[in-house]
Amino acid sequence: MLTVRLSRRYLARAVSVCLMAGVLLWGCAPEQAAPPPQPPVDVRKRLVPLEECVARSQRAVTVAAEAGVSAGTLAPAHSSIADAQDALDEAKRLAQQNRPQEAAEQATKGLEECDKIDAMVAKAHQGRRASMGPAKQCAA
């Protein structure tokens, strides 16, 4: 009788240890495989136009300032150039970290900022021409 009780105790403890080990191992088991990543976007195709756009925007603002457009009128363009440059730098950093999707999004954001800059500079030039009048435009 004593041996039956001991063997049942050992059996019960052995089963509980096995169950505990199973629970612990189940918690450590990897979950289902993540879905495959999207194909990488060729970020370089977006970075090159963004670099060119930032440089072009800086030249356009400089030309507008030399043409007599007020600094106050060009202040939003300067701010937008800084935003576009930040987007370019962030896109390059993300591309180096092998995060092409996020890098492409940053490059797109920078290109949109460049489009805004082009519109602002064109509007500033138009405002300058309108304020000069026809006689001054011919002399300039």
Sequence and secondary structure as in RCSB ss.txt:
>XXXX:A:sequence
MLTVRLSRRYLARAVSVCLMAGVLLWGCAPEQAAPPPQPPVDVRKRLVPLEECVARSQRAVTVAAEAGVSAGTLA
PAHSSIADAQDALDEAKRLAQQNRPQEAAEQATKGLEECDKIDAMVAKAHQGRRASMGPAKQCAA
>XXXX:A:secstr
 HHHHHHHHHHHHHHHHHHHHHHHHHHHS  S          THHHHHHHHHHHHHHHHHHHHHHHTT  HHHHH
HHHHHHHHHHHHHHHHHHHHHTT HHHHHHHHHHHHHHHHHHHHHHHHHHHHHHHHHHHHHHHH 
